[in-house]
Amino acid sequence: MTPETSAPSSPPTPGEVDCLVVGAGPVGLYQVFQLGLQELSCAVVDALPFLGGQCAELYPDKPIHDLPGLLACSGAELVGRLVRQLEPFKPRCVLGQEIVALAAEPDGRWRLGDAAGRVWLARSVVLAAGVGAFAPRRLKLAGIEALEGRQVWHREPRAGDSIGAVPWVHGGDDRALDAVTALVDLGAPVVHLLYRREVYPASAARVARLEGLIAEGRVVRHVGQPESLLLDDAGRLVGIAWMAADGSAPAAPASSLHVSLGLNPRLGPLADWDLGLARKQVPVDPATFETRLPGIHAVGDVCSYPGKLKLIVSGFHEATLAAHAIAHRLRPDAPRILEYTTSSARLQRILGVDATHAARDTP
Ligand SMILES: Cc1cc2nc3c(=O)[nH]c(=O)nc-3n(C[C@H](O)[C@H](O)[C@H](O)COP(=O)(O)OP(=O)(O)OC[C@H]3O[C@@H](n4cnc5c(N)ncnc54)[C@H](O)[C@@H]3O)c2cc1C
């Protein structure tokens, strides 16, 4: 699966699919697989710049112990396995874009739009939006918004960012420490790192690398909480003032600032889509996982029904039933047959499995 991250052509040509999956967490990825088994065309969109939702964002290295038949499988490994499993279906995948708009079309389809202006026309929709779209937690300081994208960024440093001679990073997690290394790699002579504590909530390897850069004089560490941005008469960032741990209030020159304070999930536009949200979850019919809007389903952490458990395995069940319900709705005259991947020639053909080998490999 090759994710698309660039902006669409202008004006954008709508992507037409049988089903658009909103959210590429573990449940959204498995949803794509199940829709593929039903031979429905499908695309998946996620606000994060990578696949895997909470598994990839919150616990990529932690082992999960309650997946059927897998004694231990890290969040990252599960995502890798799910992506490999759906590869036969080659779905379109757009990352780094939040779906922000939903509207009904006269022909019964749904029109969805992402923040970059990409448009989708879908005969059905599956919301696999988990606890919401992850967005960077923002640093709240007077005047910061006017500098966003010019001298301040709430994302990782990229070639082309005008970092200037005195770049700063604010944060202490893995991403913040990666930002420091990225700025060094981009040629910054010295990078300033500001974090509220002396201990960093980052991997041991990253902390060791940081200590090495500090020892080499490539990074200067400051402990404290940013208090204000210092601007010149033209409104350009020229310094940062912070409250130090010892109660003093120092300030120092700054030419740019990359902020990394973690990500916050927010349901965002979903909350305005007349889905009857209750406690930030979408009520569904547990037989079909359809919401109260026809053709719009919800699975995984975002859905609610009596007895709902926010577990990956529950999401896999929900995605399976949703795919069957969608196939039935889009092809009402087709016979409803339950097929097994172990024995169905059709399923093995679309999965690219050689039936002879599959039978021989079965113990
Ligand atoms: C620390 C931790 C440990 C856990 N351990 C376990 C465990 O051991 N076993 C277990 O079963 N479960 C565990 N869970 C729970 C499990 O991670 C969730 O149940 C699972 O991730 C839900 O998957 P999902 O696909 O529904 O949602 P998510 O993983 O939340 O993915 C949803 C995705 O949708 C995207 N999205 C949302 N809105 C939009 C939008 N409008 N446009 C585009 N994209 C959007 C988000 O960016 C996100 O990537 C754990 C959770 C945490 C936090």
The ligand as an SDF file (V2000), in Angstrom:
LIG
                    3D

 53 58  0  0  0  0  0  0  0  0999 V2000
   -1.8240    2.4280   26.0400 C   0  0  0  0  0  0  0  0  0  0  0  0
   -2.9070    1.5710   25.4060 C   0  0  0  0  0  0  0  0  0  0  0  0
   -2.7970    0.1920   25.4350 C   0  0  0  0  0  0  0  0  0  0  0  0
   -3.7930   -0.6020   24.8680 C   0  0  0  0  0  0  0  0  0  0  0  0
   -3.6670   -1.9630   24.9290 N   0  0  0  0  0  0  0  0  0  0  0  0
   -4.6340   -2.7560   24.3770 C   0  0  0  0  0  0  0  0  0  0  0  0
   -4.5480   -4.1800   24.4430 C   0  0  0  0  0  0  0  0  0  0  0  0
   -3.6270   -4.7290   25.0630 O   0  0  0  0  0  0  0  0  0  0  0  0
   -5.5280   -4.9090   23.8310 N   0  0  0  0  0  0  0  0  0  0  0  0
   -6.5900   -4.3350   23.1760 C   0  0  0  0  0  0  0  0  0  0  0  0
   -7.4210   -5.0370   22.6310 O   0  0  0  0  0  0  0  0  0  0  0  0
   -6.6920   -2.9650   23.1080 N   0  0  0  0  0  0  0  0  0  0  0  0
   -5.7520   -2.1830   23.6900 C   0  0  0  0  0  0  0  0  0  0  0  0
   -5.8740   -0.8060   23.6340 N   0  0  0  0  0  0  0  0  0  0  0  0
   -7.0550   -0.2260   22.9450 C   0  0  0  0  0  0  0  0  0  0  0  0
   -6.8390   -0.2520   21.4370 C   0  0  0  0  0  0  0  0  0  0  0  0
   -5.6470    0.4290   21.0950 O   0  0  0  0  0  0  0  0  0  0  0  0
   -8.0400    0.4030   20.7610 C   0  0  0  0  0  0  0  0  0  0  0  0
   -9.1890   -0.3400   21.0910 O   0  0  0  0  0  0  0  0  0  0  0  0
   -7.8340    0.4070   19.2480 C   0  0  0  0  0  0  0  0  0  0  0  0
   -6.7240    1.1910   18.8860 O   0  0  0  0  0  0  0  0  0  0  0  0
   -9.0770    0.9640   18.5600 C   0  0  0  0  0  0  0  0  0  0  0  0
   -8.8260    0.9580   17.2000 O   0  0  0  0  0  0  0  0  0  0  0  0
   -9.5990    1.9040   16.1920 P   0  0  0  0  0  0  0  0  0  0  0  0
   -9.0720    1.5630   14.8380 O   0  0  0  0  0  0  0  0  0  0  0  0
  -11.0500    1.8220   16.4690 O   0  0  0  0  0  0  0  0  0  0  0  0
   -9.1850    3.3950   16.6220 O   0  0  0  0  0  0  0  0  0  0  0  0
   -7.7870    4.1530   16.6980 P   0  0  0  0  0  0  0  0  0  0  0  0
   -6.6700    3.2090   16.9580 O   0  0  0  0  0  0  0  0  0  0  0  0
   -8.0050    5.2490   17.6770 O   0  0  0  0  0  0  0  0  0  0  0  0
   -7.6000    4.7620   15.2390 O   0  0  0  0  0  0  0  0  0  0  0  0
   -8.5030    5.7250   14.7790 C   0  0  0  0  0  0  0  0  0  0  0  0
   -7.8350    6.5280   13.6850 C   0  0  0  0  0  0  0  0  0  0  0  0
   -8.8110    7.3770   13.0870 O   0  0  0  0  0  0  0  0  0  0  0  0
   -8.2010    8.5910   12.7200 C   0  0  0  0  0  0  0  0  0  0  0  0
   -9.2490    9.6030   12.5670 N   0  0  0  0  0  0  0  0  0  0  0  0
  -10.1790    9.9880   13.4650 C   0  0  0  0  0  0  0  0  0  0  0  0
  -10.9960   10.9200   12.9530 N   0  0  0  0  0  0  0  0  0  0  0  0
  -10.5690   11.1360   11.6820 C   0  0  0  0  0  0  0  0  0  0  0  0
  -10.9980   11.9880   10.6370 C   0  0  0  0  0  0  0  0  0  0  0  0
  -12.0590   12.8100   10.7610 N   0  0  0  0  0  0  0  0  0  0  0  0
  -10.3060   11.9640    9.4700 N   0  0  0  0  0  0  0  0  0  0  0  0
   -9.2400   11.1510    9.3090 C   0  0  0  0  0  0  0  0  0  0  0  0
   -8.7910   10.3200   10.2810 N   0  0  0  0  0  0  0  0  0  0  0  0
   -9.4530   10.3070   11.4460 C   0  0  0  0  0  0  0  0  0  0  0  0
   -7.2330    8.8570   13.8630 C   0  0  0  0  0  0  0  0  0  0  0  0
   -6.1810    9.7350   13.4580 O   0  0  0  0  0  0  0  0  0  0  0  0
   -6.7210    7.4360   14.1860 C   0  0  0  0  0  0  0  0  0  0  0  0
   -5.5160    7.1300   13.5240 O   0  0  0  0  0  0  0  0  0  0  0  0
   -4.9050   -0.0090   24.2260 C   0  0  0  0  0  0  0  0  0  0  0  0
   -4.9970    1.3940   24.1700 C   0  0  0  0  0  0  0  0  0  0  0  0
   -4.0190    2.1810   24.7590 C   0  0  0  0  0  0  0  0  0  0  0  0
   -4.1490    3.6750   24.7020 C   0  0  0  0  0  0  0  0  0  0  0  0
  1  2  1  0
  2  3  1  0
  2 52  2  0
  3  4  2  0
  4  5  1  0
  4 50  1  0
  5  6  2  0
  6  7  1  0
  6 13  1  0
  7  8  2  0
  7  9  1  0
  9 10  1  0
 10 11  2  0
 10 12  1  0
 12 13  2  0
 13 14  1  0
 14 15  1  0
 14 50  1  0
 15 16  1  0
 16 17  1  0
 16 18  1  0
 18 19  1  0
 18 20  1  0
 20 21  1  0
 20 22  1  0
 22 23  1  0
 23 24  1  0
 24 25  2  0
 24 26  1  0
 24 27  1  0
 27 28  1  0
 28 29  2  0
 28 30  1  0
 28 31  1  0
 31 32  1  0
 32 33  1  0
 33 34  1  0
 33 48  1  0
 34 35  1  0
 35 36  1  0
 35 46  1  0
 36 37  1  0
 36 45  1  0
 37 38  2  0
 38 39  1  0
 39 40  1  0
 39 45  2  0
 40 41  1  0
 40 42  2  0
 42 43  1  0
 43 44  2  0
 44 45  1  0
 46 47  1  0
 46 48  1  0
 48 49  1  0
 50 51  2  0
 51 52  1  0
 52 53  1  0
M  END
$$$$
